[in-house]
């Protein structure tokens, strides 16, 4: 029996088994862990590839976009080196991505094609934890955007505020901050660095 390529006998691991995307760095595969409707933070269990309940969202703010990661990426020393000294190391997780969609997508544990516009350089406890910002490929409202600056300013500010505050603990200062925003040119460098970090850690 023959099957179309690629054919998987079993479901591939979302981090290690899915492809980066043939159109990278402009269009990448995004595995979605959280939707804008989730009051609970879900995170990939790195061993099994299933989604695990990480914690209830501490604050009242909901994620402002679909949120997940780019397969076969790893935030290590090459990714951290792009922060101009802001970070001493990478967070050793796959590269995070936020994806905007005009139509509500209300389920996670899905994959989609995401058109990268730029990103937010987040530093969390001296670790590089970049958040790529993308739009759903061929989205009827956002699909023609090319750069982060093509998005409404208030929307980018909402993303920035969320990631600056979503780890706040009452009575303690936040260890996470957005050091800068950047467009597609720098985002492409971040993706390339995270791909190289992945290859160094796990092989091709």
Residue, then its C-alpha position, 0 to 999 in steps of 0.5 A: x500500500x502506498x501513501x502520499x508523502x509525508x505519511x506518518x503512521x503515528x501522530x508526530x511530536x508537535x515540537x520535533x516531528x512537525x516541519x518548520x514550513x517550506x516558506x520560512x522565515x516569512x511563512x512558518x508552521x505554528x502549533x497553537x497551545x492557547x487561544x484568546x478564550x483560554x483562562x487556563x495556560x496550557x503548555x506542551x508536555x515536552x516528553x509526550x507531545x500532549x498539552x498539559x494544564x500548566x496553571x490558571x491565568x493569574x490575572x483577569x487579562x486573556x491572551x490577545x492572540x492565538x499563542x504557540x510555538x514554531x516547530x524545530x526551533x530552540x531558544x539557546x545561545x544564538x537566540x540570546x546573542x541577538x538581544x544585544x546583551x539584554x539576555x545572558x541565555x535563551x529560555x531553552x524552549x521552542x520559539x514562541x509565536x502569536x498569531x492574529x486571525x480575523x475569524x475566531x479560532x476557539x480550539x488549540x492543539x492545532x497547526x496553521x500557516x503563520x505569516x511572520x511580521x515581526x516580534x517582541x523581544x521579551x527578557x524574562x529573568x535574564x533569558x531571551x524569550x522572544x515572541x514572534x508576531x504573525x497573522x494567519x496566512x491568507x487572512x481576509x483582514x490581516x493577510x496583506x500585512x507585511x510588517x509589525x508596523x502595519x498592525x494597529x498601534x493599540x493591538x501591538x500595545x495590547x500584546x506588549x502589555x499582556x506579556x509584560x504583566x501575565x507573570x505578575x505575582x502579587x507583592x513581587x516585581x515582574x521579572x519579565x519585560x519587553x526590551x524592544x519591538x522589531x520588524x520582519x528583518x530582525x524576526x528572520x534573524x531570530x528564526x534562523x538563530x532558533x533553528x541553528x540552536x535547535x540543530x545544535x541541541x537536537x541534530x538536524 
